[in-house]
Amino acid sequence: MGNISPFCTCENLNCPLHPTKHNKGCAPCISKNLRLKEIPNCFFNLTSNAEKRNGDSLEDFAQMVINCKKDYT
């Protein structure tokens, strides 16, 4: 599908909600994450060592951001 945004950094191509799997863009992923109180996978790409995170929760993302900030100070 040609529905992927130029800013998309999601590398989880196996996910059925990935924009390449349908014509609805990021909306299904965002909707799922809002419902589960999670952060979309692509947001974790802003942090270092994203692949080592414990999960996708708001708390997991906050901890990754805090740890990332510590790496730069």
Residue pairs with C-beta under 8 A, 6 or more apart in sequence:
1 19
1 20
1 21
1 22
1 23
3 19
3 20
3 22
3 23
3 24
3 25
4 19
4 20
4 25
5 19
5 25
5 26
8 19
8 26
8 42
9 42
9 45
10 18
10 19
10 29
10 40
10 41
10 42
10 45
11 45
12 18
12 41
13 20
15 21
15 29
15 41
17 28
17 29
17 32
18 29
19 25
19 26
19 29
22 28
26 40
29 40
29 41
30 40
32 38
33 39
33 40
33 56
36 56
37 57
37 58
38 55
38 56
38 57
38 58
39 56
39 57
39 58
39 60
39 61
40 56
41 56
43 61
44 50
44 53
44 56
44 61
44 64
46 65
46 68
47 53
47 61
47 64
47 65
47 67
47 68
48 67
48 68
48 71
49 64
49 67
50 64
53 60
53 61
53 64
54 60
54 63
